[in-house]
């Protein structure tokens, strides 16, 4: 389909980019809108060059024992047991760097101010306490340090929400917000927003480095 071809081309572009992706679905007269209450913009933001986008995923043989090895700058090695496979299975690792998370947060807050949109960051920090917890903490630190007063002056808000709660909130809302996500979450939610407003082919995606 045309939308699948467009998505493949976007994946090629993203693989060569750092920075952030911002996706905005928009309505077109005569096209049905699946969420009629969405009267105002919804922009989905995510990073294309880290997290699950470039994870290592492997097929594992039956009987294999897996572990994570970390070689520190001083040469010391840490090993963490992961799982002993009784049957064939799969394993994947993912990553994110604090600096890039902070840059992503700044770009989201700047975009929110420029477009006059409330900003939400969604994660599953109740399950991934360290991984998603770092995203949540950095977003809050960047907001408190550099954007809290600016958002107050602009009469805008920032909030972290669990991603399942955020989906429910989005469906009941009228729009008017920027939705910041981790990479694969952003892929899913940008498609969700685009399809619900019109269709993927009628969405605007722009990149910020």
N, C-alpha and C positions, 0 to 999 in steps of 0.2 A: 504494500500500500504506500501511498505518498507520504503518510505520516511516519511509517517505518523507515523509509528512505531518508526523510528529513532528520529523524532521530539518529541514524547511523552517521550522517554527515556531522551532526552536532557532537557526537562522541569523538570523531576524528579531530575536530577543533579543540574540544576540551582536553584531549590527551596531550596537546601541545601548549596548553595554557596553564599559568598559575593564576592566583587571584580568586575572584568570585564570579558566580553566574547569578543573574537576576532574571527571573521569568515572570511575565505578566500576561495572563489571559485577558481577553477583552471581548465584549459583546458586539454582534453585528446585527443590524435590523433584519428581521425575517428568519434568523436562526434561532431555534428553540434553546432556552437556557435551562439546564437541569436544576440549578439552584436559583429560583426566581428572586430570593431575598437579597442576592448579591448585587447591590446597586452601586457599590464603590469599589475601587481597585483592590486587588490582592496580589502582592508581589512575593514570589518564593525565591529565597536566596540560599545558595550553597557553594561549597568549595569543590572544584573539579579535580584537584591534583593531590588529594590525600584521602585518609579514611578508607572506606571500602572500595573506592574507585580504583585504587592501585594495590589492593590487598594481595597476599600470596595465598592461593588456595590449592590444596593437594589432595589426591586420592591416597588413602592409607590402607595398607594390607592388613589382613587379619593377624592378630598376635603382635602387632607393632606397638612399642611403647614410645610415646612422644613427650618431648620436653621443650621448654623455651630456654635458650642460652643467651645471656647478655654479657658482652665484653665491655667493661667500663674503660674510660680514658686512661686510668692508671694501670690497665692490664689485668685487673682482677676479673674473674669470671663468676657469674651467678647462673645457676640452673634451677628452673622451676618445673617440676613434673606437671604434665598436662593430662594425658589420658592413656590408658592401656586398652587397645582395641581388641575386643573378643571376636569381632566380625569386621569385614572390610567397611571402611567408612570414609569420611572426608574431614578436612581440617583447614581452617584459614586463619591468617593473622591480619590485623589491620593496625593503622598508626595515625598519629597526628602530632604536630609540633606546636608548642605553646605560642611561638612567634606568629605562626600562620593563623592560629585561632584568634589571636588578638587583632591581627590585621583584618581578618574576616569580620570580626565584631565591629571594628571601627567603620568598615565600609558599609555594613548594615545600618549602623546608627546614622552615618552621613546620608545614606540614601533615604532613610526615614525622614530626616530633617528636610532634605531637598524636595521630597515628594509629599511632605506633610502627612506622613503615615505613622500610626502607632507601630511599635516593633515587638514581636514575640520571638523567643527562641524556644524550640521544642526539643526534648531529649527523653531518654529513658534512664535517668540517673538513679532511680530507685533500684534498677537491676544492675546497670553498669556503673557502679558507684565511683570508681576511679576514672574510667574512660569518659563517660558522659558527664560525670561530676566535674572534670577539669574544664570541659566546654562551658558548663553552667557557671562555674566560678570565674572564669576569665571574662565571659560576657558581662557578668555583674561588676567585676572590678573595672573594666573599661568604661562601663556606663557610669558607675559612681564617680570615677576619677575625672572623666572628660565630658560627659553628656547629660548628667542628671539635671543641671541647671538649664542647659539649652533646651531639653525636652520640656521642662516645666514652663519656661518662657514661651515655648511654641504650643503649649497646651497639648502635649503628646505624652504617651506613656510607654514604658518598657516593662515586659514581664516574661518570666520563664514559665513554661507549662510542660507537663508530661505530654508526649506526642499523641497518645490516645485521647487525652482530654482536649488537646489542641484541635484534633480533627473534629470532635463533637462541637467545640466552640465555633470553629470555622463554618460548619454547616448551619449553625443557628444565627450566625452574624449577618450583617449587611455588607461586610467587606471592610475596607478602609484600614488595612494593616499590611505590614511587611512580615513575612513568615520566614525566619532564619532556621535552617536545618543542617544536619550533617549531610555528607555527600549523597548517599543512597536514599536517605529520607527525602532529600530535596528533589531527586529524580522522580520519586513516586508522587510527592505532593504537588510538584509543578505540573505533572501530567494530570493529576486529579483536578487541579484548579482550571487548567486549560480546557479539559473535556467538559467540565461542569459549566463553564461560561459559554463555550462555543465548540471548539475542537482544537487539537494540537497544532494544526496548520495555521490557525489564527491566534497565535500567541507570540509575544515579543520576547526575545531573549537577548540580553546584552551582557557583555563581559567587562569586568573592571579589574585591572592589574595594579 
